[in-house]
Amino acid sequence: MRITVDQDKCCGSGGCVVAAPDVFDQRDEDGVVVLLTPEPPEDQFRAVQGAATACPSAAITLDGE
């Protein structure tokens, strides 16, 4: 799985960080998503899928699920 994020779309809700803290973080100044691991290990897939599904601004894209 490969993850991309669109920081311009991100609304800073932080749900992705709660769902997958080893994969996502937020910028201190504005809360916008920061991608820590573009290709996470398989044991993180379920959490990443949950984060992408729950993202209110659809800023997270998953390829190769």
N, C-alpha and C positions, 0 to 999 in steps of 0.2 A: 504494500500500500504506500502510495506517495500522497503527501498532504501539501496543499497550497492554501494560503490565506490571502484575502484581499483586505489590506489594512484600510483602504478607502471606504469599504462597506462596513467595517466593524463599528458597532455602537458601544463597545466597552462593557457589555453586560457581565462578563467574567464567568459565564457558565462553562466555557471550554476549559478554563483553568481548574474549576471545581471538578469537572468530569475527568480530565486527563492532565494532572499537574506536571507529569514528566514530559509532556509533549508541548503544552501551551503555557505561556506566561502573559503578563500584561505590562505595557510601558507605564512607568510611574507617573509621568506627566499627564497622560490623558486616558489611560486604561485600555488603549488599543492592543489587540492581540499581537503576541510575538510567538513565532513558531520556533520551538527549541529543537525539535526532531522531525525533519521532513519525511523520514522513512523509519517510523517506529518499529520496534520488535513486535512480533505477532501477538504477544501477550497483552499489548496495548490496543489492539484493533477494536475491541468491543467498546472501550472507553472513548476512543477517538470517533467511532461511528456515532455514539451517543452525543458527543460534543457537537458534531456536525449537524445532526438532526435537530438538536435543541437550539442551535444558533439562530437568534431572532432576525439577524440581518443576512443570513446565508453567506457569510464571509469565508466559510471553510469548505474547500473542495477536496474530495477524495478520489484518487485514481487507482485503479487496479485492486478494487476490493475483493 
